[in-house]
Amino acid sequence: MDVLLEPWQQGIVQRAFLELALVGILGGALGCWVVFHGFSYSAESLAHTMLPGLVVAALLGLPLVAGAAAGLAGGALAIALAAQVPGVGRDASVAIVTTTLFGLGVLLALSPSSPPGLSGLLFGDPLGVTRGDVVLTAAIAAGALGALATLHRVLLVVGFDRVNAMAFGARPAFADAALLLLMAATLLVGVQALGNLLVLAVVIGPAATARLLVRRMVPMMALAAGIAIAGAVAGLYLSYYANTAAGASVAAALVAGFLLALLARRIRDARPAPSAARPS
């Protein structure tokens, strides 16, 4: 019992768990829609485009959320402008802008003139969150989850049949825009704990794991949120006793959960189907 309870006596661990649990609930629920709509690459692109804004905000002493928002807005504008260049498709414009902005952010974060600890923006630090960060995350998570509940039917119709969605009163362009905005909000709050490189793990990892186990959307979202919370607990235990980075430990726990679910799925699928009883 001492081994189990000792980490939770630390205030920084308690705040880290609350932050990771809130981000995990939102990321797990939203991630199911991201995977269902095939927006995983878009989510990764959004995460990378906000790095320069994060670094500039840290250098100027501004809130990281403000820098992340500026980075996301700048990345979206750059992608829109690049897509207008003749001969450059949408996918190419996303790839060009994402790699350019991410490379710029890495150069700023890892340059010798940058203050110590700035490279932590790449990997985050759940143990460094404050009560204000937790309150802000709770508010954004509540709003985003409410939006998901309101948009449930629209997202479901567009995800199942994008071509004929208009006939059922659902507009694909509106659904895509709403999903991208919700992804941006999730990345804004998750980047403080998990950093620019690891924040996507809490969005895609639990959702991909849950999709291996269930097929209906609402149970999948609930299971993904539970997996994200379990990954946060396992990661914090690993960080506390193995003295590893907390954000990386949580990401590793989520990846391990996916691999275990994949193995269980393969074992289940490999079992021979029961033979029907022959009539006498």
HELIX and SHEET records of a PDB file:
HELIX    1   1 ASP A    2  LEU A    5  1                                   4    
HELIX    2   2 GLU A    6  GLN A    9  5                                   4    
HELIX    3   3 GLY A   11  PHE A   36  1                                  26    
HELIX    4   4 SER A   40  THR A   49  1                                  10    
HELIX    5   5 LEU A   51  LEU A   60  1                                  10    
HELIX    6   6 LEU A   64  ALA A   83  1                                  20    
HELIX    7   7 ARG A   90  LEU A  110  1                                  21    
HELIX    8   8 GLY A  120  PHE A  123  1                                   4    
HELIX    9   9 PRO A  126  GLY A  128  5                                   3    
HELIX   10  10 ARG A  131  THR A  150  1                                  20    
HELIX   11  11 HIS A  152  PHE A  160  1                                   9    
HELIX   12  12 ALA A  165  PHE A  168  5                                   4    
HELIX   13  13 PRO A  172  LEU A  198  1                                  27    
HELIX   14  14 ALA A  201  LEU A  213  1                                  13    
HELIX   15  15 MET A  217  ALA A  242  1                                  26    
HELIX   16  16 ALA A  246  ALA A  270  1                                  25    
END                                                                             
